[in-house]
Every structure is written in C-alpha cells, then in structure tokens.
Amino acid sequence: MAGISFAWLSNKSHLFLNTTFLFLLCFYLTTLFQSPTTQLQFQSTSPTSTTTSIQHNIAQESCQVLQIYKSSQAKCEYLKSTTLCESEGYIDYLWLFYCVCGGYPALGYTLLIFWLIVLFYLLGNTAADYFCYSLESLSCHLKLSPALAGVTLLSLGNGAPDVFAGIVSFIGAGKAELGINSILGGAFFVSCFVSGLISMFVAPQEVLIHKKSFIRDVCFLLFSLVSLLVILIIGKINIWGAISFTLLYVVYVLVVWACHFMSEKNKEESLFTNDPILPTSRTLVSNGCEENPQLSEPLLSDNENEPDPIEEKKRFGWVCSLKTLVWVFELPLSLPRRLTIPLVSNERWSKPFAIASVTLAPIFLSALWSSQESQMGRKMLIAIYIAGASLGIVLGILVYLTTHRRHPPRKFLFPWLAGGFLMSVVWSYIIAEELVALLVSLGNIAGVNTSILGLTVLAWGNSIGDLIANFTLAMKAGPDGTQFAISGCYAGPVFNTLVGLGSSLVFSSWKEYPSSYSIPKDSTLYQTVGFLVGGLLWALLILPRKGMRLNRTFGVGLLSIYLCFLCLRLTEAIWSLK
C-alpha cells in the first residue's frame, strides 16, 4: 500500500497537515507549561473517596471503568489515582481530553481527530518516501527476479503500515484484539469493498482477469484464513506454531516463483506472462533496475507537474516567497525524519543531509533505547549516549570525506540502503505505536470496544491508499491496470494476514516462551472471518462462471457482503453502548 498510498495528496493537503501539526504541538506545549507538574502527579495523587470505593470493587478492570464517572473532573481525578489508564504512547491523551479540555469536549474530540489524521499521514508518508524506496532499491541491488520482488520486498513495502500497527497492538499496547481486527478488517475492506467497487466501474468494459493468478491468490487467502480460524478456536499458540503460520507466506512465494518460472520456460506470448502481483505506480516489477529511471524518484514527488523552466523565470518574486513559506511550514513533519534517515536518491541527494543523517541516527537510536528502559542506571544511560554520539561522529566524518556534493555514492550502497531501511522501520514503529495508543484512548473516551476501532478506523486508515491506488489503476491504466488492481486486492491481504499477523504472533509467543501465548477471546472475530470467507467464496464462484470477466453481479455481491457485515458490527457496537 505504501508505495502510492499518499500520492493523491496535493501540496495544499501537505500544507494543511503541517499547519495542523504545528497548531497541535503548540497547544500541547502550552498545556505543559501552564501545568508543568500535572503529568508528574499521575502516580502520586491520592484518589478521592469516590474513586477509592469504586476501585476496591473493580481493581482489576480495564480503563473502561472511566465510563462510570459522569463529569470530566471526576474522570480526571480517577486518571490521577490509577495506573490502569496509562498511555502506551508518548502523549497521555486521556489527560489531555479530561484534565485539559474537560470543559470543552468538542475541542478535545477535534484535537484528537486532527492528530489521528496527522498520524495516519505520517505512517503512510514514511512508508512511501523512505521505507518503500529502501526496499525497492535493495531489490535492485540484490537483483531479485520480478516475481520474487513482487511478493517479498514490494509486498512488505505495501503492507508496512498494517504490519507495524499489528505488531505494536500485540506487543506495545497489549491490545491483541485491536491488531487482529485491524488486519482482518483491512483484508476484508480491500478484498471485498475495493475489488467490488472496481468491478462496478469497469463492468461495461468486460475486462478479462487472468484465471490462474486469481484462483491462486484467492485460494491461498482462504487457506490463510482457515489456518487463522483454527488458531482462534484453539485459543493459544506457541512459538513454533506462530513461526509455521508465518512461514506459510514462504510457501506462497515459492508457488508464485514456480508459476513465473514455468511461464518464462514455456515462453508464453500472452498479456499475462509477467503474472502481476501487486499494484504499483512504478515499473520495478516488470522492468529491470537499469531500465527504470524512476527508481530513485521520491514516491510522493510532483515531478510530472513541474512547470516549464522558461515560464518559471517569468514568475514574480512573491511566488518565491510563498514557496519559501510553504517549505518552512512543511519542515516540522519532514525535517526530523530527513535528518535521521539516510537517502541515496539522485533527485533527493544532499551531502549536508547525508552527513546529518548518519551522525544523528545513532544518537536518535540511543535516546530511543534509553527511553524504553526505565530501570537503567545513570552510568548506563551515559554510556549509551556516549557510544551513540561517538559512532555518529565517526560515521559523519567518514561520509564527509568519501562522498561528493553533486551526486550520491556509486559504490558500497548496501550500508546506505540497510541504514535507510533500519531507520525507516524505527520511525514507522514509533508512529504506529502512537497511532495505536491514540485509538485505544479514543475507545476509552467513547466507551467503544477497541476491536471495532481496529476493524473500522485503523483498517480504513491503513487501506485508504489501496482503495485510491487500485481504483486509479483500474480506471486509467486500461485492462493491464485492472489486472494489477484485482491482483493487489487479494495478494496484498495474503501478506498482511500471514506476515503482519504472523509476525505479531511470533513476537507475542516469544515473550511467553516456553509457555503458549493465549489469544484474547473475541467472539466477533468469528463473524469477521466468516463474512470474509463468504466474500472470497463468492468471488471464486461468480467470476469463473462469468468467463473471468468483471461484471456488476460480481461487484454488487462483494459490496453487499461487506456492507451487511459492517451494519451488523456497528449495530452490535451501538447496542453495547446502550
């Protein structure tokens, strides 16, 4: 998804997001300066008599106990008296909502929703501008075959936000039901809603879909869901079971590679010889790296719309001033990542930024490591910072002496690409951690189960790029683009289910080793899997009977299944609130 998930955002959207970020940052800092000891008193403030009596009866309950209190002041007092509602992120959203914006809930909701939009943008933009670029460059550097690159590195790039959000939900926030529902909700949304919508719009063209590729992807997704259903029924999984579930994707990769190898061996001169796997706006999957001049272009660039140089010279001076102002407003979101993620793109190469990134990245990792380990002694913290600073200075001097100002390095690219990959993973994890923490807090504020938020808000936020990218491919790229789009609607969820959910289970079961990891009980997961399997069976039944041509019957059926499921879950959520 990440490769082109946010390419649709215009410059005005970028400016709006950065301005929103500045406003939210100023608001947060203002609240801290006005009440500098508030957050420090969370653990020490004694509870009131009311909260004491309630806590006595429900001491082991979750933060949903907040709904017992009616006033925001009472909820704020409760937050100060308990550790049940501690945020897993870097910002305490419940404190902001009840203790800062307590008298103005509309303001609180507005701030949190705006921040949610910014976090979704940051997660997708980091994957698009940095994570995907590193993966695709590594694919070229390692000279992977097109089919293998499509189902490994490219799939990882497309599913990065879903994978990171799932891992954080399991490990960081301790909300496994949020992670499972977000991944299944995203798979359901893409495989039913997106593919159904595409079918509705391209039905008059009667586009022909490659049968073998379609059946292969749908059947493997079905097999993945059946395997997951068995795990849910058992209710627990050990480290070996989690690894086996994740390795199913290796089997899928081998099957795709075998199909591609047989296709090349038989020299089929057909439209589908390349066996498209996932949608992409660039030609990495079908062309070699040397034939792909766009490889080093930023995925969110606007190069296609660059004005003519002659016309540019005729612009007035105030236009330059306006561009400078826009650039300044864009810095808050882009500068921290640019200063810590190494890039060797021809179009984005900057020696000062390269020196800064390799120097600050180790220091940033040291600070992040020390913040995660609360029990470290002072000497240990100092040693970590000294080690990080020393490594950063050495790398900075080395880059200064060995790189050119006009172009990126031509040799020894692997350390650069590996470093960029590592730092993009770190940033994606940090943003995903904050996103999950915010969603959990919103669930506690609204009294909504976090599973419904994962199934809707988190799943939609991570999948909106798939909707826009796949729909655009189908509408503007002709039959080939439609084939790419439909393939992505099923091959992408295979990766997210097996690798995204599988890696989360691996990390969780590793923490419980040698015991098994107990999966949280959530009966609604059976509904989700059941409806999703129903949508896949509908696709397997209808499309082959229609000669593999996309039609309205196929699209209406998929959309109806998804909307019926969504209405059912929302009705259950509203009923539980009442």
N, C-alpha and C positions, 0 to 999 in steps of 0.2 A: 504494500500500500504506500509505503513512504516515498517511493521514487517520484511519484507525481501527485501525491495526496494533497499538497497545498499549492500546486502550481496555478490554481484558479484564483488565488488571492491577488488582488490588484495592489498597486502602490498605496492607494487610499486606505485599503484594508490594513496594510502593514503600518501605516501612519496611525490609524485608529488604535491598533493593538499596542503599539509602543506608547502612545499617549495614555491609554488606559493603564498600562503597566506603571508609568511614571506617577499617575494620579494615585493608584493603589499603594505604591511604595511610599509616597509622601504621606498618605493617610495613615499607614501602618507605623511609620517612624514617628509621626506626630503623637499617636496614641501612646507609644512607648515613652516619649519624652515627657508627656503630660503625666503619666503614671508609671514611673520607671521601676517601681517595686512590685507592681501588681502581679506580674507573672512569677516573680520570685517567691511570692507568698502563697502560691497554689498549694504547696505541700505542707506549709506550716500553719495556715489559718485554721483555727479551730472551728468545727461545724456548729451550726445553731442547734437548738433543741429539736426543731422540726426535722432537720436533716439527720440528726443522730437517731431519732426513733425510727425513721424510715430505713436508714442504713442497717439498723440492727436486724430488720426483717428480711432485707434483700441485699445483704453484704456481698454476696457472690454474683449478683446480677450484672448485666452489661450496662452500658451507658444509656440504654433505652429508659432507665428509671427517671431520666430528666423529664419525661412526659407527665410524671405525677405532679410536678410543680406547675403552678399556674402563671405566676409572674416571672418576668425576666430577672428580677432582683433575687428571687428565691433560687432560681436556676444558677445564677452567678455565684451565690453563696455555696450551693452544692458543689459546683466546679472547684471552688477553693478548698473544699473539705475532703476530696476524694481523688484517688489516682485512677479510677475506672475510665475516666474520660480523657486521659492524656492523649495528645495528638501524636501520631507516628511520623508526622512531617516536621518541618522546621517552623511552622506557624501554628499557633493554637487558635483554630477557627472558632471553636465554641466560646472561648474567652472573648474574641473579637465580637461575636454575634450577641452574646448575652450581657457581657460586662461593659463593652464599649458602645455598641449600638442597641442596647437593651430597650431603650425607649422608642427606638425607630426601627422596627423590624423590616420595613420596606427597604430602608437604606442598607441594612445588613444583608438581605437577600440580593440586592442589586450588586453590592460589592463582591459577594461570593460568586455570583453568576458570571460577572465580568472576569474575575480571576480564573474561574473554570475555563472560560473561552481562551484566555491567555495561555493557560497550561496546556490545553489541547493543541493550540497553535505551536507552542514551544516544542512539544513532544514530536509532532509531525514534521516541523521545520528542522529540528535537529537530525531526525532520521533522514530527511530528504537532502539537506545540504551537506551533511557530514558523514552520517552512518552509511547511507547508500553509496556515496562517492567512494568511500574507503573499500566497501565490499566489491563494487564493480571494478575498481582499479586493481584490487587483489585478484579478481577473477582473470583479468587480462594478464597480470604479472605472472600468475600461476598457469596461464594458458589452458584454462578449463574448456572443455567442449561446450557448445551452445546449450545442448540439452541438460548437461550436468550443471552448468552455471545457472540455468533457469530454475532448477528445483533445489538448489543449495544456497548460494550466495544471494541470488536475486530474490528468492523466496524469503530469506532471512531479512533482507532489506525491506521488502514489502510488509512483512508481518512484525517488524521490530516493535512498534508501539504496543501491539497486543501482547507480545511475548513479555516485554518489560513490565507492563501493567499487571499481567498474570503472576509473574514471579514476585513482584512487590506485594500483591494481595495475599499470597500464601505466606511469605517469609516476613516482610516488614510489618504490614498492618495486622497480620493474623486473621484476615478475613478471607478464608479459602472460598467461601460461597460467592463472594464478590468476584474473585478471579475466575472461577468455573463458569459463572453466569455470563461474565463479560466475553469470554472466549466462545462459549456456545451461542450467546446472543449475536456476536459478530458473525459467526459462521452461518447462523440462521438468516440474518439480515442479508448477507451477501449472496448466499446460495439460492434464496427464495425471492426476497424482495428485489434485489438488484437484477438478477437474471430474469425475473418475471417482468420487470419494467422494461428491460432491453427488448425482450420478446414482443411486448405490446407495441413498441415503437417501430421495430424493424419487420413486423409481420407482413406488411404489404410487399416487401422486397423478397420474401420467401428465401432467406439466407440459409444455405446448406451448412450444417455443422459436421465436423469430422467424427464419424461414429465411434471408431476405436478409441480415440483420445477421450471423448465424452464418457463413454461407458467405463473406461479405466479409472478416470478421476472420480466419477460418482460412486462406483463400487468401492474404491479404496476409502472414500469418505464414509460410506456406510459401514465398512469393516471397522474403521476407527471408532465410530460412534457405538457400535455393538461392543467393542472391547472396553470402551469407557463405561458403558452401561453395566457390564459385568463387574467392573471395579466399584461402581457406585452401589451395586446390590451387595457385594461382599462387605463394603463399608470401611475397608482398610487395605493398605498396600505397603509392602516392604521395599527396600532399596532395589532389589533385583527385579521385582515386578514393575517398578517405575522405569527402570532402565530398559526393560524389554518393551514396555509401551512406547517409549521414546524411539527406540531402535526400529520400530515399525516404519518410521519415515525413511530409514536407510533402505528398507525393502522397497518402498515406493520409488526412491531414487534409482535403485537398480532396475526396477521394471521400466521406468521411463528411459533410462540409458539403453536398455536392451531393445526397446521399441525403436529408439532413434538409431541404434546401430543396425538393426535389421532393415530399417527404412533406407539408410545410406548404402547398405550392402546390396539391396535389390535395385538401387538407383531409380526409385520411383519418381517419375517426372510429373508429379501432381502438385496441386496447390498446397497440400498439407504435408509435404515432405519434411519440413522443418519442425512439425509437431509442436506448435506453440504451447507454452506452459502458462505463463503469467503475463498480464498486460504490462506494457512498459512504453514510455514515450520515447525511448531511445533504442537503438538497434543493436545493443550488446548481444542479445540472444541470437540474432540471426546473422550478425557480421563479426568479422574478426576485429580485434582491438586496433590493429593498424589501419583498418578501413573505417573506423568510427571516429571522426574528428570531434564528435560531440562529447566524447568520454570525459574530457576534463572540464566541461562547462558545468556551472552550478545548476542544480535541478530546478531552482526557483528563479532562474535568471529571466530577464525580459529581452534577450538579445534579438529575438525575432522582430521586436517592435522598436529597435533603436532608430532614431531619426538619422536622416542623411547628414554627413559632416558639413556640407555646404550650408544647409538650412540651419544647422546648429549654430554656425558662426553668426547668423543673422539675428539670433535671439538677443533680447535686451539684457542688460546687466542684472535687472531684478530677478530674472529667471534663475540665474546662477545663485543669487542669494537665497531664493526659495528652495533650490535643490540642496544647498548647504544646510538650511534649516531642517528640511526633511531628513537629511543624513544625520544631523545631530539628534533628532527625535528617535531615529532608528537604533542609535547606539546602545541604549540601555539593555535591549534584548539580544543584540548581536555581538556586542563587544566582549562580554565575559567569555562566551564560547569561542570567539575568534582568537582570543588571547591565550587559550589553553588547549585548543585542538589543532595539531599540525596539519597543514594542507600543502599539497604539491601540484595543485592545478595550474595550468598555464595561464588561464584567464584571471585566477584569483591569487596568483603568487605575489607575495610581498616579503622581502627579506626582513624588514623590521618585525612584521608579524610572525614570521617563521622563528626568528630568534626569541621573541617574547613567548611564543607558544611552548617551545622546548624548554625554556627556562622556568616558566610559571607552572607548567603541567605537573612536575614532581612536587612542587610546593603545594599546589592545589590538592593533590592526592594525599600529601602528608596531613594537611588540615582536615580533609575529609575523614581520613583514618582516625585521627585523634578525636574527632567529634563523635565517632561511633563507639569509641571505647571509653566509657565514663570512669572505669576503675584504674586507668593508667596513672602512675605516679608522675610527679613533676619532672623528675630526671628523664623518665622515658619519653615524655612529651617533648622535652627539649632535644633529646637525641633524635627523635623522628623529624622534627623541623630542621635540625642541622643537616641530617642526611638528605632530606628533600631539597634544601637550599643548595647544598654542595653539588648534588647531582645536576640540578637545574643550571647552575653557573657553568659547570664543565660542559654540559650539552650546548648551552648558549654560546660559549666561546668556540666550540667546535663548529657549530653551524655558521658562525660569523666568519670563520677562517676558510671554510670549504664550500660556501655557496656563492652564487652570483646574484647581483641585484636585479638583472633583467629577466632571468628565467629560472625555473626550479631545477633542482639537481637531476642529472640524467642517469646517474649510477647510484647503486645502493638505495633503491627506492623502497625495498621491503621494510626497513626500520621506520621510515616515514609513514608508510601505509598502515603498518601494525600499530604505531603510536596513535595515528588518527583514529583507527578503529577502536583502540582501547579507550581513548578519551571520549569519543562519541558514545560508547557504551556507558561510561561513567555518567555523562551528562543525561543520557536517556533514562538511566536508572534513577537519578536524583529527581528529575521532573516527574517520572511515573510515580515515585514514592510520594511526592507532594500531591499529585493528582488523586491518587487513591485515598490519601489522608483527607483531602477536601471532600470527596464523595462520601466517605464514612461519616464525616461531620455533618454533611447535609442530610444524610439519612437519620442521624440522631436528632437534628433540629426539626425535621419534618415528621419524625416518627415513622418513617418508611423503612422497610427491611432493605438492607444493603444489597440483597440479591436482585431486587427489582431495579435498583440503580445500575448494577452491573449489566443486567440484561438490556437496559434501555440506554441510559445516558452514556455510560462508559463504552458500551458496544457501538452505539451510533457515532459517538465522537471519534472512535478509532477506525470506523468503517466508512465515514463520510467521504474520505478520499477515494476509496474503492468505487463508491457509487458514482462520483464525478468522473474519475478516470475511465472506468469501464463504459459508462454511458457515452462519454465523449468519443472514445474509440469506436464504439458501435455506430454512432451517428455520423461520424466524419471520416472514418477510415475504410468504409466500404465493407465487403464480405470478409476480407482479411482481418480488419479491426474487430468485427463482430465475433469472429472465431477466437481472437485473442481475449476479448472481453468475457465470453462464455467460459473459456478455459480457466481464466482467472477466478471466476465465480465459484469454481469447485476445487481447483488445485490449491488456491490460497488457504481456504479453510482446512484442507488436509494438513498443511504445515502448521497452522495455528493450533489445531487440535492436538497433533502428535508432539510437536516440538514445544509450542508455547505451554500447553497444559502438562505435557510430559516432563519438561524441564522443571516446572514448578513442583510436580510430584517428586522428582528426583531430589531436589534440594530439601523439601519438607521431610521426606523419608530418611534422608541422610542425617538430619538433625535428630531423628528418633532412633537411629541405628544403635543396637541390633533389633530393637522393637519395631513394630509396624506403625505406620502413620495412619491415624484414624481420620477418615474424611468426614467433615461436618455433615450432619443429617439435614437434608433439604429435599422434601418430597416434590417440590416444584421442578427439580432437575429432571425428574422422570417425564414430566409434561413437556419440558423443552426438548429433550432427546426424542420423545415420541413424535411430536409435531415435526421436528427436523427430519427424522427418518421418513415420515409421511411425505414431506416435500420432495425428498430425494427419490422415493419410490414413484411418485407422480412423474418426476422428470424422466426416470427410466422407462416408465410405461407409455407416456404420451409421445415423447419426441421420436423414438424409433417407429412408432405406429404412423406418425406423420411424415415418414421418409426423411427424418433428421432435419426437417425444415422448421425454423422458428415460426410460431403461429400464435394467434390470440388465445386459443384454448390452453396452450402450454403456459402462457403468461398469466392469464386470469386465474388458473388453478393455483399457481405458485403464490400470487399476490393474495388470494383468498385464504390460503393456508396460513400465511404469515399474519394477516390482519385478524383472523379468527383467534389465533394464538395470543396476539398482542391484546386484543379486547378481553380475553379470558384472564390473563395475568393482571392487567390493570384493574379489572373488576375485583379480583381477589385482593389486590393491594388496597383499594378503596374500602372494601368491606372490612378488612382487618383494622383500618384506621377507625372506622365507626365502632 
